[in-house]
């Protein structure tokens, strides 16, 4: 009988921890649990550069730069709809003369 009480107590503590994690995630919109990506480029490591940022309150932006062709593509991710959308591209050569 004593072992049964210990197992139930352990399960209650684990469930309480999981419930706390879910509540904190919902209250903080999941931002505290998500890592932050830092943009960086190393010489010769890649021909693409990706930068993320907040676009609107519930949308994130992803900018992808093709360093060889000097093109910029813009994507947005709607957290509410869980959808990634292509928003267009621009030529960095033509636009920044």
TORPA-4810 file (N, C-alpha, C, O; in nm, 3 decimals):
<nodes>
NODE_1_0.082_-0.120_0.000_0.000_0.000_0.000_0.087_0.127_0.000_0.052_0.226_-0.063_X
NODE_2_0.200_0.121_0.072_0.288_0.236_0.079_0.350_0.268_-0.058_0.364_0.385_-0.093_X
NODE_3_0.386_0.166_-0.134_0.445_0.184_-0.268_0.344_0.250_-0.360_0.380_0.336_-0.441_X
NODE_4_0.219_0.212_-0.349_0.115_0.270_-0.433_0.100_0.420_-0.404_0.083_0.498_-0.497_X
NODE_5_0.108_0.459_-0.279_0.098_0.601_-0.243_0.218_0.680_-0.296_0.202_0.793_-0.340_X
NODE_6_0.336_0.621_-0.293_0.456_0.687_-0.344_0.446_0.706_-0.496_0.479_0.813_-0.548_X
NODE_7_0.400_0.604_-0.567_0.385_0.613_-0.712_0.283_0.720_-0.748_0.305_0.798_-0.841_X
NODE_8_0.173_0.725_-0.677_0.071_0.827_-0.703_0.127_0.967_-0.675_0.099_1.060_-0.751_X
NODE_9_0.203_0.981_-0.569_0.263_1.112_-0.537_0.360_1.155_-0.647_0.362_1.272_-0.685_X
NODE_10_0.441_1.063_-0.696_0.535_1.096_-0.804_0.461_1.137_-0.930_0.498_1.234_-0.996_X
NODE_11_0.356_1.063_-0.965_0.277_1.097_-1.084_0.210_1.233_-1.070_0.200_1.308_-1.167_X
NODE_12_0.164_1.266_-0.951_0.103_1.397_-0.928_0.205_1.509_-0.946_0.174_1.612_-1.006_X
NODE_13_0.326_1.490_-0.896_0.431_1.592_-0.910_0.469_1.610_-1.057_0.486_1.723_-1.103_X
NODE_14_0.482_1.500_-1.131_0.516_1.508_-1.274_0.405_1.580_-1.350_0.433_1.666_-1.434_X
NODE_15_0.280_1.547_-1.323_0.168_1.612_-1.390_0.161_1.760_-1.356_0.129_1.842_-1.442_X
NODE_16_0.189_1.795_-1.232_0.190_1.935_-1.193_0.299_2.011_-1.268_0.277_2.125_-1.310_X
NODE_17_0.417_1.950_-1.284_0.524_2.012_-1.361_0.487_2.033_-1.506_0.515_2.138_-1.563_X
NODE_18_0.423_1.933_-1.567_0.379_1.945_-1.706_0.272_2.052_-1.722_0.274_2.130_-1.818_X
NODE_19_0.179_2.057_-1.629_0.074_2.159_-1.633_0.134_2.299_-1.620_0.091_2.392_-1.689_X
NODE_20_0.232_2.315_-1.532_0.298_2.444_-1.517_0.369_2.485_-1.646_0.362_2.602_-1.686_X
NODE_21_0.436_2.392_-1.711_0.504_2.422_-1.838_0.405_2.464_-1.945_0.432_2.557_-2.021_X
NODE_22_0.291_2.398_-1.954_0.189_2.432_-2.054_0.133_2.571_-2.026_0.118_2.651_-2.118_X
NODE_23_0.101_2.600_-1.900_0.045_2.731_-1.865_0.146_2.842_-1.895_0.108_2.945_-1.951_X
NODE_24_0.271_2.823_-1.858_0.373_2.925_-1.887_0.392_2.945_-2.036_0.412_3.058_-2.081_X
NODE_25_0.386_2.838_-2.112_0.401_2.848_-2.256_0.286_2.925_-2.319_0.309_3.006_-2.409_X
NODE_26_0.165_2.902_-2.273_0.049_2.971_-2.327_0.050_3.118_-2.287_0.021_3.205_-2.370_X
NODE_27_0.082_3.147_-2.163_0.084_3.286_-2.116_0.192_3.368_-2.183_0.173_3.488_-2.206_X
NODE_28_0.305_3.306_-2.214_0.417_3.378_-2.273_0.418_3.366_-2.424_0.515_3.407_-2.488_X
NODE_29_0.314_3.310_-2.483_0.303_3.290_-2.628_0.416_3.205_-2.683_0.452_3.216_-2.800_X
NODE_30_0.473_3.121_-2.598_0.577_3.029_-2.641_0.714_3.090_-2.661_0.808_3.019_-2.696_X
NODE_31_0.729_3.220_-2.639_0.855_3.287_-2.667_0.965_3.250_-2.569_1.082_3.249_-2.607_X
NODE_32_0.931_3.220_-2.445_1.034_3.187_-2.346_1.099_3.053_-2.375_1.212_3.029_-2.333_X
NODE_33_1.029_2.967_-2.444_1.080_2.832_-2.469_1.153_2.823_-2.603_1.228_2.729_-2.627_X
NODE_34_1.132_2.920_-2.689_1.193_2.916_-2.821_1.331_2.980_-2.817_1.350_3.083_-2.752_X
NODE_35_1.426_2.921_-2.886_1.559_2.978_-2.894_1.562_3.094_-2.992_1.470_3.109_-3.073_X
NODE_36_1.664_3.174_-2.985_1.680_3.287_-3.074_1.791_3.256_-3.173_1.900_3.216_-3.134_X
NODE_37_1.763_3.275_-3.300_1.862_3.250_-3.403_1.940_3.378_-3.429_1.881_3.485_-3.444_X
NODE_38_2.070_3.368_-3.435_2.155_3.481_-3.465_2.205_3.468_-3.608_2.252_3.363_-3.649_X
NODE_39_2.193_3.576_-3.684_2.238_3.574_-3.823_2.390_3.589_-3.828_2.447_3.675_-3.761_X
NODE_40_2.454_3.504_-3.906_2.598_3.515_-3.922_2.640_3.450_-4.054_2.577_3.356_-4.102_X
NODE_41_2.745_3.501_-4.109_2.797_3.446_-4.235_2.947_3.426_-4.219_3.018_3.514_-4.171_X
NODE_42_2.995_3.312_-4.260_3.137_3.283_-4.259_3.186_3.281_-4.403_3.116_3.228_-4.490_X
NODE_43_3.302_3.336_-4.431_3.352_3.339_-4.568_3.362_3.198_-4.627_3.425_3.109_-4.570_X
NODE_44_3.298_3.178_-4.742_3.305_3.051_-4.812_3.219_2.941_-4.752_3.220_2.829_-4.802_X
NODE_45_3.144_2.971_-4.646_3.067_2.865_-4.582_2.936_2.837_-4.652_2.887_2.724_-4.650_X
NODE_46_2.878_2.937_-4.715_2.748_2.918_-4.778_2.723_3.031_-4.875_2.785_3.137_-4.869_X
NODE_47_2.631_3.006_-4.965_2.594_3.114_-5.055_2.461_3.177_-5.014_2.408_3.263_-5.085_X
NODE_48_2.407_3.135_-4.898_2.282_3.190_-4.848_2.301_3.248_-4.709_2.382_3.199_-4.630_X
NODE_49_2.227_3.353_-4.679_2.224_3.414_-4.548_2.078_3.425_-4.508_1.996_3.473_-4.586_X
NODE_50_2.045_3.381_-4.388_1.906_3.385_-4.341_1.899_3.470_-4.215_1.981_3.455_-4.124_X
NODE_51_1.800_3.558_-4.210_1.780_3.645_-4.095_1.632_3.638_-4.056_1.544_3.644_-4.141_X
NODE_52_1.607_3.626_-3.925_1.468_3.622_-3.878_1.438_3.748_-3.799_1.528_3.816_-3.749_X
NODE_53_1.309_3.779_-3.789_1.267_3.894_-3.710_1.117_3.898_-3.696_1.044_3.826_-3.765_X
NODE_54_1.070_3.982_-3.604_0.926_3.997_-3.583_0.872_4.091_-3.691_0.926_4.199_-3.713_X
NODE_55_0.766_4.048_-3.758_0.706_4.127_-3.866_0.587_4.206_-3.813_0.581_4.328_-3.828_X
NODE_56_0.494_4.137_-3.752_0.379_4.198_-3.685_0.365_4.127_-3.551_0.451_4.048_-3.513_X
NODE_57_0.257_4.156_-3.480_0.243_4.099_-3.346_0.242_3.946_-3.349_0.306_3.884_-3.265_X
NODE_58_0.171_3.885_-3.441_0.161_3.739_-3.447_0.228_3.681_-3.571_0.196_3.570_-3.613_X
NODE_59_0.321_3.755_-3.629_0.390_3.707_-3.749_0.540_3.725_-3.735_0.588_3.825_-3.681_X
NODE_60_0.612_3.627_-3.784_0.758_3.632_-3.788_0.801_3.645_-3.934_0.732_3.596_-4.023_X
NODE_61_0.913_3.709_-3.957_0.965_3.727_-4.093_1.093_3.646_-4.109_1.173_3.634_-4.015_X
NODE_62_1.112_3.592_-4.227_1.235_3.521_-4.263_1.286_3.583_-4.391_1.219_3.581_-4.494_X
NODE_63_1.406_3.638_-4.385_1.471_3.697_-4.501_1.582_3.605_-4.545_1.669_3.568_-4.465_X
NODE_64_1.581_3.566_-4.671_1.684_3.477_-4.726_1.757_3.553_-4.836_1.695_3.599_-4.932_X
NODE_65_1.889_3.565_-4.821_1.970_3.637_-4.919_2.058_3.537_-4.992_2.133_3.462_-4.929_X
NODE_66_2.049_3.535_-5.124_2.139_3.457_-5.206_2.259_3.546_-5.234_2.250_3.642_-5.311_X
NODE_67_2.372_3.515_-5.171_2.489_3.602_-5.179_2.554_3.601_-5.316_2.615_3.700_-5.356_X
NODE_68_2.543_3.491_-5.390_2.603_3.484_-5.523_2.524_3.565_-5.624_2.581_3.640_-5.703_X
NODE_69_2.390_3.551_-5.623_2.305_3.621_-5.720_2.255_3.754_-5.668_2.191_3.830_-5.742_X
NODE_70_2.283_3.785_-5.539_2.241_3.909_-5.474_2.089_3.930_-5.484_2.041_4.035_-5.526_X
NODE_71_2.016_3.825_-5.445_1.870_3.829_-5.441_1.822_3.815_-5.297_1.883_3.744_-5.217_X
NODE_72_1.713_3.883_-5.266_1.653_3.877_-5.133_1.512_3.822_-5.147_1.431_3.875_-5.223_X
NODE_73_1.481_3.715_-5.073_1.346_3.659_-5.069_1.289_3.681_-4.928_1.361_3.668_-4.829_X
NODE_74_1.161_3.713_-4.922_1.097_3.741_-4.794_0.982_3.642_-4.772_0.897_3.624_-4.859_X
NODE_75_0.983_3.579_-4.654_0.877_3.488_-4.613_0.823_3.537_-4.479_0.897_3.593_-4.399_X
NODE_76_0.693_3.514_-4.456_0.636_3.544_-4.325_0.568_3.417_-4.272_0.514_3.338_-4.348_X
NODE_77_0.574_3.401_-4.140_0.510_3.288_-4.074_0.407_3.341_-3.978_0.439_3.414_-3.885_X
NODE_78_0.281_3.302_-4.000_0.171_3.342_-3.912_0.161_3.241_-3.799_0.134_3.123_-3.823_X
NODE_79_0.183_3.287_-3.676_0.174_3.197_-3.561_0.030_3.155_-3.536_0.004_3.044_-3.489_X
NODE_80_-0.064_3.243_-3.567_-0.205_3.212_-3.546_-0.251_3.102_-3.642_-0.318_3.007_-3.601_X
NODE_81_-0.216_3.116_-3.770_-0.260_3.019_-3.871_-0.162_2.905_-3.893_-0.193_2.809_-3.962_X
NODE_82_-0.042_2.915_-3.833_0.064_2.814_-3.851_0.093_2.794_-4.000_0.095_2.682_-4.050_X
NODE_83_0.115_2.908_-4.072_0.134_2.902_-4.215_0.252_2.990_-4.258_0.266_3.103_-4.213_X
NODE_84_0.335_2.935_-4.346_0.448_3.008_-4.403_0.406_3.061_-4.540_0.357_2.985_-4.624_X
NODE_85_0.425_3.191_-4.562_0.385_3.253_-4.688_0.506_3.318_-4.755_0.590_3.378_-4.688_X
NODE_86_0.511_3.305_-4.887_0.615_3.371_-4.966_0.565_3.511_-4.998_0.454_3.527_-5.050_X
NODE_87_0.645_3.614_-4.968_0.601_3.752_-4.988_0.670_3.823_-5.103_0.640_3.939_-5.130_X
NODE_88_0.760_3.757_-5.170_0.823_3.819_-5.285_0.975_3.821_-5.275_1.034_3.772_-5.178_X
NODE_89_1.036_3.878_-5.378_1.182_3.886_-5.380_1.225_4.019_-5.439_1.146_4.089_-5.502_X
NODE_90_1.350_4.052_-5.418_1.406_4.177_-5.470_1.549_4.151_-5.512_1.618_4.067_-5.455_X
NODE_91_1.593_4.224_-5.612_1.731_4.218_-5.657_1.810_4.324_-5.581_1.784_4.443_-5.593_X
NODE_92_1.907_4.280_-5.503_1.988_4.375_-5.428_2.077_4.457_-5.519_2.111_4.571_-5.488_X
NODE_93_2.117_4.399_-5.630_2.200_4.471_-5.726_2.124_4.586_-5.789_2.177_4.697_-5.801_X
NODE_94_2.001_4.559_-5.830_1.921_4.663_-5.897_1.869_4.767_-5.798_1.861_4.886_-5.831_X
NODE_95_1.833_4.725_-5.680_1.770_4.815_-5.585_1.867_4.901_-5.505_1.828_5.007_-5.455_X
NODE_96_1.993_4.858_-5.492_2.089_4.933_-5.412_2.208_4.977_-5.496_2.320_4.933_-5.473_X
NODE_97_2.184_5.063_-5.591_2.292_5.116_-5.675_2.331_5.252_-5.626_2.420_5.315_-5.683_X
</nodes>
